[in-house]
């Protein structure tokens, strides 16, 4: 009797293998042939589980999004306002080894999504969710007196979303703008005009607790 294959488990294995090769060997070598070779199967067998390589990349992007959200939830669990915002940015900006590796996959996904409306739709959903969360933390910061009265939180949320996207591209291109120090300096510049003394103190506290605090 033929062995029953767990289709979803096999799909997840293929996606995890894609991310493993990308982290180990670089994105340029992460092809369908490389994934199949790592799994010890023929390239054609991959397409029993996926419609094509774009779907593999989409699932990898979704997995990264899920992992990022899990880290965000853990990081902000005990915080609100600016402290929660900085915890969120720690996981969405490419300021550490894990987020830097993820940026390469994410930017590759964007390259494919530019000509695929179905792929682009998922990116739109990601951006909308993260912007809502950023806006929530900025609103908390305003209510807690960490931002001055009248701070344009909607516009600040937009700028922070652009920074998240832009710095991931800079990271993938390996430019000097992608250094963790310059990313945090840009974030601070974005917020500085509306920070109160309490806000400055909160950011210093958040920085002290951060894995990338040495670069802030």
Buried (B, 14 or more C-beta within 10 A) or exposed (E): EEEEEEEEEBBBBBBEBBBEBBBEEEBEEBBBEBBBBBBEBEBEEBBEBBEEBBBBBBBBBBBBBEBBBEBBEEBBEEBBBBBBBBBBBBBBBBBBEBBBBBBBBBBBBBEBBEEBEEBBEBBEEBEEEBBEBBBBBBBBBBEBBBBEEEBEBEEBBBBBBEBBBBBBBBBBEEEEBBBBEBBBEBBBEBBEEBBBEBBBEBBEBBBEEBEBBEBB
